[in-house]
Amino acid sequence: MQTDMKFNQCVQQQALENSNNKVWKWHIQDPASQRLTWNKPPKSVLVIKKIQDASLLQPFKELCVFLTEQKNMIVYVESKVLADTAIAGDESFGAVIQKFCTFREDLDDISNRVDFIICLGGDGTLLYASSLFQESVPPVMAFHLGSLGFLTPFKFDTYQSQVTQIIEGNTAIILRSRLRVRVVKESREKKSIIMTNGDSEGSRKSMQYQVLNEVVVDRGPSSYLSNVDLFLDGHLITTVQGDGVIVSTPTGSTAYAVAAGASMIHPNVPAIMITPICPHSLSFRPIVVPAGVELKIMLSRDARNTAWVSFDGRKRQEICHGDSITITTSCFPVPSICFRDPVNDWFESLSQCLHWNVRKKQNYLSSEEEEF
């Protein structure tokens, strides 16, 4: 006890000396201080529009005319967007279409051609924009033209002044962390011998994904509980028995995870969330782990059925014995342009989209009523 007291006194004295001498001090960066500035004026922009949504045709056309004719921007548009007959058949819009640069998902690489991105639609358009870039992502400006709009802070009514401000630079920005996911699958062509460490003999197929919201592992069409092992930095921490498990970013904490009972985490917090889906246990609560850890998910040896995995709701595939899913924080976040700043935008979304802590206020109690 005496040794502990002396140690604590030494630590306190050292901290006091450091504070007085100003050798070091604690510093926490203000999230609102993150700004977007351009080294040179942007010249190209990728416009992403929700497919087969007639309500977005007019905003899409107005924005593209503004970008090409008034801002002299090079506009990139996905080929399937222009396949819409309402766009391709519009003769008055034909001159603008001729100026577009087109690309195809998974076939054309535009990662080094686009300066920033504009999304027209709901939160899904931002998730889709993220999936197009497996490494560095250009800044994203998202207009709220969908249903929920938690990730889309801009209103289209004043798009001209807002886009102009982005082009001029010096706007608030938030870096939304992503998950780097590696799926390794056993070859099913030959019989493989499952080893005790989870690896197996035979050839393997590896795929990688960048995920903005969440990785969901579930039981798929099976009526049995999912039974998957969860490893953290190589150590088995638990076996998930239930409908599945969600591994999400702070951005994804307000999506599927919050519906499964997880806490909502601000996107500036460096963390990974692990949330069980309907666990068959009263004590399996959602947890938050540091952003730097490596998670690994595999089917348990005694699992009765396979599992299924999806990435931001896409690329859904089956996971069998011997397959593995490795998850860690990606080095390539999504720079999301803010309407005001990261903190105010987030609380505004909580209030407007999720109606966070909305209730009728308690009536004021008068002095006469207090006597009773």
Salt bridges, closest charged atoms under 4 A:
GLU78 OE2 - LYS80 NZ 3.77
ASP90 OD2 - LYS61 NZ 2.62
GLU105 OE1 - LYS80 NZ 3.84
GLU105 OE2 - ARG314 NH2 3.07
ASP106 OD2 - LYS315 NZ 3.52
ASP108 OD2 - ARG104 NE 3.32
GLU186 OE2 - ARG204 NE 3.32
ASP199 OD1 - ARG204 NH2 3.12
ASP218 OD1 - ARG316 NH2 2.95
ASP243 OD1 - ARG219 NE 2.74
ASP323 OD1 - ARG188 NH2 2.48
GLU348 OE1 - ARG340 NH2 3.76
